[in-house]
Amino acid sequence: MLQVRVLGRPRQVFYGWVIVGAGFINQVFNSGLGFQGFGTFIVPLEGAFGWSKTQLSAARSFMQIENGLMGPVEGFLVDRFGPRVTMATGMFIFGLGLFLLGFIHSLWAYYAVFVLMALGTSVGGFLVMSTSINNWFRRKRTMAMSLAQTGLGFGGIVVIPLLVWSQGEFGWRAAAMGAGVAVWLIGIPAAMLMRHTPEKYGVLPDGDPPPTPAQVSAAATAPRPRGGGEVDFTLREAVHTPAFWLIGLGHGLSILVITAIAVHQFAHMEQGVGLSRTSAALVVIVLNAMNIIGRLVGGVLGDMYDKRYMAAAGVGGASIAVFVLAIADSLTEAMIFGVIYGFFWGLRGPLMNSIRGEYFGRASFGKIIGTSSLLTMPASIAGPIIAGFLADAQGDYVMGLIILSGVSALGSVLFLVTRPPAPPARLRGPVVPRASVT
């Protein structure tokens, strides 16, 4: 607990909320300069070097390959060394990749710096933040994750316009180098605020005090609860449940659309819809404002209602929005896309890992979501490449976005059929045979 003064009076503040604040800053940079910010470089690089959209978007897919392959390693690192060291290391590498982007003159160098950026955002990003928050919260898990993930929206509202402006004023090279320095100056200090588990600091998740001896004795004889993340699965136990695979595949199909939109939304709105660069940036600002609202709604409702149905609604709504973008031919229609997509993308965001925490607990959470990235990786690789390849072949993004929208909608169905896993066999009582009837 932290001792702070509010209106002149000392107050105890649960340190878990500091973890949430540090995670918020981390997501601002990972989204504004990495995940969404990447798309702002597509058109300038296409003009500077003449590379195709397939070649340019392939870098994003290389990032996703590395992120997927690194997932189990990240899970091990954060469970072994804690989130502070892991995230700070990742932020240093991410900043280095952005800085070196300003010096590239060849396609191989372009890919090389994105390997660095991928390593940085992977080791120091979403998985680390989610693991730490899952360790510090139980009853308020979804809300805490949603508040930290609103950094994704703020990154789009604040950082992306600054990035677009700096590209126009100083050129894309200077903008990339400045972005790298900003990650070092702000992202690394924020990472140093992260902590692993509350038990090391004398409290329990949600700031609950340690149990009394009488409570410990009572808990030892009480039946173990099934939900709320109080039953800890090992990685081996988790992968033997249908829920692990259904959540992973559903998440992957939603990522299919999200990665494609993050890479190609600027290019499609400028070259397909016919918007100016400023108008396209305005759509992205609206999208991210709605993303923040969606994440807050998901955070509140996700701790009150069944997370499966909330996740299904988020994935399905985002798929509809992408179809709207595919057929849009005006700023108004692009704005409709921004409002719908932003809200439903935000709604599903905190639920993806919150549902895993509720189903599989805390002890092996990093390893479990790290291994889950092997399921989401193929979709995250395919999304940008499919959209870029079809845009090169068809001359626009329309067909690619329609296809991605339809495939992604299947992810909504997978969440609907997911069921909470039964407790691991080691926690179940012995089966007592029924007496035979004669």
Secondary structure, 3 states (H helix, E strand, C coil): CEEEEECCEEEEECCHHHHHHHHHHHHHHHHHHHHCHHHHHHHHHHHHHCCCHHHHHHHHHHHHHHHHHHHHHHHHHHHHHCHHHHHHHHHHHHHHHHHHHCCCCCHHHHHHHHHHHHHHHHHCCHHHHHHHHHHHCCCCHHHHHHHHHHHHHHHHHHHHHHHHHHHHHHCHHHHHHHHHHHHHHHHHHHHCCCCCCHHHHCCCHHHCCCCCHHHHHHHHHCCCCCCCCCCCCCHHHHHCCHHHHHHHHHHHHHHHHHHHHHHHHHHHHHHHHCCCHHHHHHHHHHHHHHHHHHHHHHHHHHCCCCHHHHHHHHHHHHHHHHHHHHHCCCHHHHHHHHHHHHHHHHHHHHHHHHHHHHHHCCCCHHHHHHHHHHHHHHHHHHHHHHHHHHHHHHCCCHHHHHHHHHHHHHHHHHHHCCCCCCCCHHHCCCCCCCCCCC
